[in-house]
Amino acid sequence: MPIPDFQTLMRPLLELHVDGQEKTQAELRRALADEFELTDEELAERIPSGTARTFVNRVAWASTHMTQAGLLIKPRRGVSSITERGLSALREYPERVDMSVLEQFPEYIEFRTRSSGRRRVTQPHAAEQLSVTVETPEETIDVAYRQVRTALAGDLLARLLERDDRFFEEAVLDVLVALGYGGSKPDAAERVGRSGDGGIDGVIREDTLWPRRNLCPSEEVGTQPWHRPS
């Protein structure tokens, strides 16, 4: 089955504390992975940036949100235990504990207000004023990054297609030099696109991304022709 979102993980994670004993994050993850029958491939899955495993990230944030709401406490790093409020939440909400449940607690409202960058107020926000998401902060950042990157790529492509061949050829040379091909642009890149050029639009010299080698004096050093796609 797909990896549950961090809100879906909240009640099962809280229920694992019902015996009142301290639990480590590692043992909580093992128990939740068994409960949701996650495969090795799902457990190895990473968020798009690759900086963390998706399941580990979601369990950690489920724990953080419930700690901020006072349902769990963390006596030391990587260890949590349940509070009386947490036990009450299990009794009162037998089906699901999520952000809408946590928002009844002033400490949690303060946490959400703080983390959203809103100005602190003396009265808690109504629950409907705070956005509810199934994504962890890292996942939200990744989604936003991909959206911006896709939009930027589309805009750049549209701009390139609007310009003439000379602009396109110069842009390609700029990109290749920025990637490390050669030194400065006058030394490393030359636009040669013109009538009768055999389809060659430019030349890159002194390719620093490849090993240097001794060449005969008659050879042109590291010359790499490229063509604009038809």
N, C-alpha and C positions, 0 to 999 in steps of 0.2 A: 504494500500500500504506500501511497505518497507520504513523505515526512509531514507530520501534523504541524500546523502553524503554532507559534508560541502561545497563543491564547488557548488553543485546544489542549496544550500540554499542561496548563495551569492546575486544573483540578486533579488529574492523575498524579502530578508531581506533589501536590499538597497532601493527597491521600497516602502517599508513601511515608509521610511523616507521622501518621496517625498514632503510632506506638509511642510517640514522645521522645524517641531516641534521636541523637544527632546523626545526620546523614552527610556523606561526602558527595560532591558533584559526580564523581566517577561512578559510585554505586547507584545514584539516582539515574544516571544516563543508561547504565546497564539494565536496570529494572524497566525503564520506560521503553527502551529498544525491544525488550522481550514482550512487553505488553502490546506494543503496536506492531510486533512481528516485522521489524525492519530488517532488510537484507544487508549483507556486507557492502554491496554497491551503494545502497541508500545511505548507510552510515559514513561512507567515504565521500559522499557528495559534498561539494564546496559551494559557497556563495559565489556569484559571478566574478568577483574580484579575486577569488582564490585565497583570500587571507584567512579564512576560517571554515571549518566544517559546518554545514548547514544545521545539522541536528545539534551539535554542541552549542552553536550560537543561539539556537532557539530555546534550548533548555536553560541556558544561562540567563536569557532575558525573561523567561517565565519566572524564574527564581527571583530575579531583580525586582520585577514589578510587584510580586507578592510580598517581598521584603519591604519595599517602600510603602505598601498598604498596611503593613503590620501583621500580616498573616504568618510570616516567617521571620525568624531572627537569624543572624549570622554571628555565632559566638567567636568564630575565627575564620580566617580566609579559607574558602572552599568547603565550608561546613555550614549546614543550616539545621534548624529545628523549628517545630511548629509552636505557635502561641495559642492562647485561649481564643483570640479572635479568629485564628485559622481553623480551630476545631469547630467554632460556631458557624463559620462559613461552610464547612463540610456538611454540617447538619442542615443548615438553612437552604443550601443550593446543591441538592443531590445529583443534579444532571450536569451542571456546567458552572465553572468559575472563570470569569473573563474580566476584561477591563470595565465593562458596564457594572459589574459587581463591585470591583475595587473602587470605583469612583464615588461610592457612598462614604468613604473614609477621608477626612480632611487631610491627613498626611499624604495620601496618594494624590489628591487634587493639587497639593502644594508641589509635589514631585513633578507632576505633568506640566504644571505651570512653569516651574523652574526650567525643565528640560526643553520646553517649547520656546523659551526666550521671552515669554510674556512678562509684562510688568506685574510685580507682586501686588496682590490685593488682600484686604482684610477678610472679605467674605469669599468662600469657595465658589468656583464656577459651577453652573449647572452642568450636569453630565453631558447634555447635548451640545454644549459649547466646545467641548474638547473632541478632537478628531480621534476616531478609533481605527486602528489598522491591524491587519494580520501579519504585517512584515516587521521584522526587527529593524532597528536603526541602520545597521550595515546593509541590509537588503534594500531599504528605502533609498540609501545613497547610491547603491549600485544601479537600481532601476533608473533613478534620475540621471546618473552619469551616462547610461546607455542611451536614454532618450535625447539628451543634449548632444552626444556624439553622433547619433544617427541624423539628427536635424542639421548639425553642422556639416556633416559629410554631404548631405543632400544639397545644402546651400552652396558649398564649395563647387560641387559638380555642376550645378546650374550656372554658376558664375563662369566656370571654365568654358562651358559649352557656348556661352554668349559671346566670348571674346574671339579674336582672330588667332590664326595659327602662330604668329610671332609670340603673342602673349602666352599661349599654351607651352610653346617650346622653352621660353624663358622660365616658366613656372616649374617645368619638369627638371630643368638644370638646377634651380634653386633647391628643390627637394632632394635631389641626389647629392648635392654638396652638403646640405644639412645632415644627411645620413652618414657622412664621413667619407665620401668619395673624393679624395684629393685634398688640396689645401684651400686657398682662397678661390673664389669663383673665376677671376681672370686667369689663374694658373691651371685650374682643374677642369673648367667647363667652357665649351665653345658652341654657340649655336651656328649651324651651317645650313639650315633649311633654306633652300632657294630653288629656283628653276634648274632642272638638270642635275639635282643632287643625288639621284638614284634612290630617293625615298628616305635618305638619312637626314634626320632633323638636328642632330647634335652629337658632340663627342665629349666623353668624360675621360680625363687623363689622370695618372698617378692614383690609381685605385688603392687606397690605404686599407680597405677591408680584405684584401687578398695579400698573401705573402709576396714580398719583393723578390725579384729574380734578376740575374745578370742577362742583359740583352745585347745583341750586336748593335753597333753604332747606327746601322741602317734601319733598325726597328724603331717604331714609334712607341714610346714608353707607356704601357698600360692603357692603350686606347680601347675604349668600349663604345661602339656606335649604338644608337637607339633610334627607334622609329615611332612616330605617332600612330596609334591604332587607326585603321581605316573605318 
